[in-house]
Amino acid sequence: MPWCYCRAPSEEGEWIDIYGDPVRPRRSGYQCPLDALQIGAWVVIACLAVLHFMVQVPFLDGTLFLVVIILSPLLIGSVILLKVALGLYPQQDPAVFRTDLPRLDQDQLVPESGNTSTEPCVYCRRFVQAGCKHCNVCDKCVPGFDHHCRWLNSCVGAKNYRLFATFICVAWIGMAWVTGISLYTLQLMLRDRDAFKLYMRTHAYHSPPQVFPVLVLFNFLCLLLAVLGIISLGRLICFHIYLDITHQSTYEHILKKREKKRALGEYRRQRDTPEKQGCLACIEVRKRRNFKKHKNDHVSNQGASEVVRREDEMNRVADIPISPPQRLGSEAPDPTSAGEDDSLVSSFARAQGPSLRFNAGSFSGPETQPPAGKRRGVSLTVEGGKGQVGAERLRSSSLSESHEPL
């Protein structure tokens, strides 16, 4: 499969996870759909390069011109090469795309089947390195996952973290360099306008004086972009220095902040956040996997297939007969006959995810009697991640005595 192509990923996916959903892993940061922030980063780099070499460098002379003509291509070229390399560098676990290994079933994805340095992934259906995290945007396991960088449209993990740190540092130096040249060029333009206009006419481009306001505007634009880059990259560098000092990753830092907000009641779930509409919708991150889809149907990596077992038990519980209420003083039901059904309900209630809820009519006092022929409803609802199975037994009864609530 090519590392870069612009067709949308197939809905069928490259394989199916244990839930039956397609897995569509991103091969590189240049596989479509591209991220809006990734495209924006390339636009900023291109604008800065064009403005710097077309509007600033031609108006320099002497030693400064020689220094700039050497260092500027070196810095801008390094930023471009590092950004391309980060998008192409394979940061996923080696087992994700291996073709000589089969995709394992759920009953094979048990810790006992692997070794201490690996752990099972129910989405990749492979044993991957311990500590891997499955990225919901790239849809693949990344060792030492730090974060998914939207400016690169790729994950940052243990394999490419140093390359990422080098990239943001070189980019910050490049922004600072362009900022310095922009300030020098602007003071050169505005300090003696007549001399600069004469220099424009005789040297750079042999431009007429009417072009002077346009050159000033372009220099201010270049300065603005460079200053914004210095601020944003500077904050990012300081943040990663803090993470290195505190020995944590970006992902771990986000989880800790989320837990603190939960404790204070300030955490706002993503599904409660309104979706962006119109042109703002293009900046939304495009996730290939929704982890919350099977949150209530979590599959453990220990034991046999939980999904199949739950489906069987839900079908069996739907057929459990619900006995009608007994009259006071009447013979109690045989406990041995109800033992099998009770044990089945109890075992099903202990399963992960599903829960049992009984709904019944209640009576307020000993003199309360429902109308004759009233159909008293007793419903059993099984709720689970895979769906809901309802079993309702409606029985006619003419009750003359009060009963305990079911």
Secondary structure, DSSP 8 states (H G I E B T S, - for coil): --S---S---TT-SEE-TTS-EE---SSTTSSS--HHHHHHHHHHHHHHHHIIIIIGGG--HHHHHHHHHHHHHHHHHHHHHHHHHHHS--S-TTSS-SSS----GGG--GGGS-TTEEEETTTTEEEETT-EEETTTTEEETT--EEETTTTEEE-TTTHHHHHHHHHHHHHHHHHHHHHHHHHHHHHHH-HHHHHHHHHHTSTT--GGGHHHHHHHHHHHHHHHHHHHHHHHHHHHHHHHHHHHT--HHHHHHHHHHHHHHHT----GGGS----GGGGGGS---S--GGGGGGG---SSSS-HHHHHHHHHHHHTT--------TTS----HHHHHHHHHHHHHHHTSSS-EEEEEE----STT----TT-EEEEEEEEEETTEEEEEEEEEE----S-----
